[in-house]
Amino acid sequence: MRSADLCYKQREGKKMALTGCPRLKALSSVVFFLLFLATGVHGDSMTVLQAPEFVSFQKGEWPVSGEKIPDLVALTMGFSVQEELSWPGLQAGPLFQRPRANVLVVVRGADKLNFPQSVASYPLENPVPFTMDSVAETVHSLFAEDTPVVLQLAPSEERLYMLGKANAVFEDLPVTLQQIRGRLSQEGSVLASLPLSSLSRNAEADLLFLSEIQVLHDITALLQRHKHLAKDHSPDLYSLELSGLEELSRAYGQDSPQYRDAIAILASVLQKFGEDVYGLYGNSAVVEVVTVKNFEAPLTRKSRSILESKQISNPGSPYNLAYKYNFHYAVVFNIVLWLMIALALAVIAVGYNLWNMDPGYDSIIYRMTNQKIRMD
């Protein structure tokens, strides 16, 4: 009997067993595969490499949205956010104990990196481009008189944004690809210590990847020479974007030995980078790594000078613009308002009691005076 006839008879008898029906088995396999692709996660992730004990990251498979990562970074640093973040992966910590720094590294071109040690890892959904501008402005506005390090770096697009008084320390950091390639040829570059294996020193994509490794090394070297930046009371923010793996993937493919060697090198370098930064800040720093295969939309930003300091307000503008609104305004306004009301009520109560006071009975001074007069 043919398989088609067997399938027809099983349907007539209302038996849906697939053991004797190859066509239905093949069809069900295709449907299952399509459903898996439709419901599966892309594989992008956010890994917390280092975190102090008072910043409690819970282990679990709770997905975090890409657009909420700036709010998550702000909460770890002890800042308030405009919208409540209902995510169980981060629990509230002590109010007066916050980390000294937060380091966020975005790796493009890889959905996952195998780190030897990590605090927690979470799947990333909705991988849209995001920036740390809101967190950087909060740090700059609250600690403008101190020396906070606010560094946002993307070597692949030759971008370097810095705020605050710590610019002089990082102004010599190579920014453009030409500067970084020149740094690779100098003494003390990472080329002497990295196992290049299949990577080449002459290929364009390979040099981009190695230059990003060099930038990570130079950042920790600068912090080693200027340890006072990690010991002050102002929190620091680092936002680094690496796209060397993405260029290697385009040039050689994801199955190439260059791409596999680069992934192994980057995982080892980021692990050491996180440990070094964590130690420099006295075990009081949060280091996160976000791996994204590709963003769903392009990220475009305006370039600006390395030493430019963003204005919080705009007085004297030719357009007569108002001051920039600060979301702490409502909190400060309520504190001042209710404090003034309480003081006014206290003055009224004291004045009322003084007005209705009987000097002969309510005051010990007049009471002693009256008794002395009567005795005389």
Solvent accessible surface area in square Angstrom, and as a share of the most:
residue,aa,sasa,rsa
1,M,163,0.73
2,R,171,0.62
3,S,49,0.32
4,A,39,0.30
5,D,53,0.27
6,L,63,0.31
7,C,8,0.05
8,Y,133,0.50
9,K,110,0.47
10,Q,32,0.14
11,R,126,0.46
12,E,111,0.50
13,G,46,0.44
14,K,181,0.76
15,K,136,0.57
16,M,131,0.59
17,A,54,0.42
18,L,68,0.34
19,T,125,0.73
20,G,21,0.20
21,C,0,0.00
22,P,76,0.48
23,R,170,0.62
24,L,33,0.16
25,K,103,0.43
26,A,60,0.47
27,L,107,0.53
28,S,47,0.30
29,S,70,0.45
30,V,84,0.48
31,V,70,0.40
32,F,146,0.61
33,F,117,0.49
34,L,103,0.51
35,L,106,0.52
36,F,122,0.51
37,L,105,0.52
38,A,83,0.65
39,T,109,0.63
40,G,37,0.36
41,V,100,0.57
42,H,140,0.63
43,G,33,0.32
44,D,4,0.02
45,S,12,0.08
46,M,1,0.00
47,T,12,0.07
48,V,0,0.00
49,L,4,0.02
50,Q,29,0.13
51,A,17,0.13
52,P,6,0.04
53,E,178,0.80
54,F,40,0.17
55,V,15,0.08
56,S,36,0.23
57,F,17,0.07
58,Q,55,0.24
59,K,158,0.67
60,G,24,0.24
61,E,141,0.63
62,W,87,0.31
63,P,65,0.41
64,V,4,0.02
65,S,23,0.15
66,G,0,0.00
67,E,96,0.43
68,K,55,0.23
69,I,1,0.00
70,P,16,0.10
71,D,37,0.19
72,L,1,0.01
73,V,1,0.01
74,A,8,0.06
75,L,56,0.28
76,T,3,0.02
77,M,5,0.02
78,G,34,0.33
79,F,22,0.09
80,S,59,0.38
81,V,35,0.20
82,Q,151,0.67
83,E,112,0.50
84,E,159,0.71
85,L,36,0.18
86,S,107,0.69
87,W,25,0.09
88,P,73,0.46
89,G,0,0.00
90,L,31,0.15
91,Q,96,0.43
92,A,108,0.84
93,G,28,0.27
94,P,60,0.38
95,L,128,0.64
96,F,194,0.81
97,Q,91,0.41
98,R,88,0.32
99,P,4,0.02
100,R,98,0.36
101,A,0,0.00
102,N,0,0.00
103,V,1,0.00
104,L,0,0.00
105,V,0,0.00
106,V,10,0.06
107,V,1,0.00
108,R,42,0.15
109,G,4,0.03
110,A,2,0.01
111,D,51,0.26
112,K,128,0.54
113,L,7,0.04
114,N,124,0.63
115,F,31,0.13
116,P,105,0.66
117,Q,124,0.55
118,S,53,0.34
119,V,47,0.27
120,A,6,0.05
121,S,53,0.34
122,Y,2,0.01
123,P,28,0.17
124,L,2,0.01
125,E,81,0.36
126,N,60,0.31
127,P,5,0.03
128,V,36,0.21
129,P,29,0.18
130,F,29,0.12
131,T,40,0.23
132,M,1,0.00
133,D,45,0.23
134,S,69,0.45
135,V,4,0.02
136,A,1,0.01
137,E,40,0.18
138,T,17,0.10
139,V,0,0.00
140,H,20,0.09
141,S,40,0.26
142,L,85,0.42
143,F,51,0.21
144,A,43,0.33
145,E,148,0.66
146,D,61,0.32
147,T,49,0.28
148,P,0,0.00
149,V,1,0.00
150,V,2,0.01
151,L,0,0.00
152,Q,8,0.04
153,L,5,0.03
154,A,1,0.01
155,P,1,0.01
156,S,28,0.18
157,E,77,0.34
158,E,86,0.39
159,R,24,0.09
160,L,9,0.05
161,Y,5,0.02
162,M,5,0.02
163,L,5,0.02
164,G,15,0.14
165,K,120,0.51
166,A,4,0.03
167,N,14,0.07
168,A,71,0.55
169,V,23,0.13
170,F,0,0.00
171,E,78,0.35
172,D,123,0.64
173,L,5,0.03
174,P,17,0.11
175,V,24,0.14
176,T,45,0.26
177,L,35,0.18
178,Q,152,0.68
179,Q,98,0.44
180,I,0,0.00
181,R,74,0.27
182,G,32,0.31
183,R,47,0.17
184,L,6,0.03
185,S,95,0.61
186,Q,109,0.48
187,E,170,0.76
188,G,52,0.50
189,S,17,0.11
190,V,9,0.05
191,L,20,0.10
192,A,100,0.77
193,S,89,0.58
194,L,28,0.14
195,P,94,0.59
196,L,25,0.13
197,S,90,0.58
198,S,40,0.26
199,L,10,0.05
200,S,44,0.28
201,R,129,0.47
202,N,137,0.70
203,A,29,0.22
204,E,117,0.53
205,A,13,0.10
206,D,1,0.00
207,L,30,0.15
208,L,17,0.08
209,F,2,0.01
210,L,0,0.00
211,S,1,0.00
212,E,3,0.01
213,I,3,0.01
214,Q,0,0.00
215,V,2,0.01
216,L,2,0.01
217,H,83,0.37
218,D,11,0.06
219,I,1,0.00
220,T,16,0.09
221,A,29,0.22
222,L,15,0.08
223,L,1,0.00
224,Q,88,0.39
225,R,165,0.60
226,H,57,0.25
227,K,96,0.41
228,H,112,0.50
229,L,3,0.02
230,A,2,0.02
231,K,136,0.58
232,D,36,0.18
233,H,181,0.81
234,S,3,0.02
235,P,13,0.08
236,D,0,0.00
237,L,0,0.00
238,Y,2,0.01
239,S,20,0.13
240,L,2,0.01
241,E,16,0.07
242,L,5,0.02
243,S,5,0.03
244,G,0,0.00
245,L,3,0.02
246,E,17,0.08
247,E,55,0.24
248,L,0,0.00
249,S,23,0.15
250,R,167,0.61
251,A,62,0.48
252,Y,80,0.30
253,G,27,0.26
254,Q,84,0.37
255,D,126,0.65
256,S,14,0.09
257,P,67,0.42
258,Q,36,0.16
259,Y,10,0.04
260,R,136,0.49
261,D,38,0.20
262,A,0,0.00
263,I,42,0.21
264,A,66,0.51
265,I,13,0.06
266,L,3,0.02
267,A,7,0.06
268,S,69,0.44
269,V,27,0.15
270,L,1,0.00
271,Q,13,0.06
272,K,128,0.54
273,F,8,0.03
274,G,0,0.00
275,E,77,0.34
276,D,44,0.23
277,V,1,0.01
278,Y,40,0.15
279,G,46,0.44
280,L,27,0.14
281,Y,1,0.00
282,G,49,0.48
283,N,87,0.45
284,S,13,0.08
285,A,0,0.00
286,V,0,0.00
287,V,1,0.00
288,E,1,0.00
289,V,1,0.01
290,V,0,0.00
291,T,2,0.01
292,V,0,0.00
293,K,58,0.25
294,N,93,0.48
295,F,36,0.15
296,E,109,0.49
297,A,47,0.36
298,P,122,0.76
299,L,42,0.21
300,T,118,0.69
301,R,64,0.24
302,K,184,0.78
303,S,97,0.62
304,R,76,0.28
305,S,65,0.42
306,I,48,0.25
307,L,93,0.46
308,E,73,0.33
309,S,60,0.39
310,K,71,0.30
311,Q,129,0.57
312,I,68,0.34
313,S,36,0.23
314,N,56,0.29
315,P,89,0.56
316,G,84,0.80
317,S,18,0.12
318,P,126,0.79
319,Y,174,0.66
320,N,139,0.71
321,L,106,0.53
322,A,89,0.69
323,Y,151,0.57
324,K,111,0.47
325,Y,153,0.58
326,N,63,0.32
327,F,65,0.27
328,H,53,0.24
329,Y,132,0.50
330,A,51,0.39
331,V,86,0.49
332,V,85,0.49
333,F,104,0.43
334,N,69,0.35
335,I,108,0.55
336,V,81,0.47
337,L,71,0.35
338,W,151,0.53
339,L,100,0.50
340,M,115,0.51
341,I,68,0.34
342,A,56,0.44
343,L,96,0.48
344,A,52,0.40
345,L,111,0.55
346,A,53,0.41
347,V,109,0.62
348,I,114,0.58
349,A,50,0.39
350,V,87,0.50
351,G,38,0.36
352,Y,146,0.56
353,N,95,0.49
354,L,112,0.56
355,W,218,0.76
356,N,87,0.45
357,M,78,0.35
358,D,63,0.33
359,P,61,0.38
360,G,23,0.22
361,Y,161,0.61
362,D,89,0.46
363,S,18,0.12
364,I,125,0.63
365,I,128,0.65
366,Y,117,0.45
367,R,103,0.38
368,M,115,0.51
369,T,65,0.38
370,N,58,0.30
371,Q,88,0.39
372,K,138,0.58
373,I,114,0.58
374,R,201,0.73
375,M,168,0.75
376,D,143,0.74
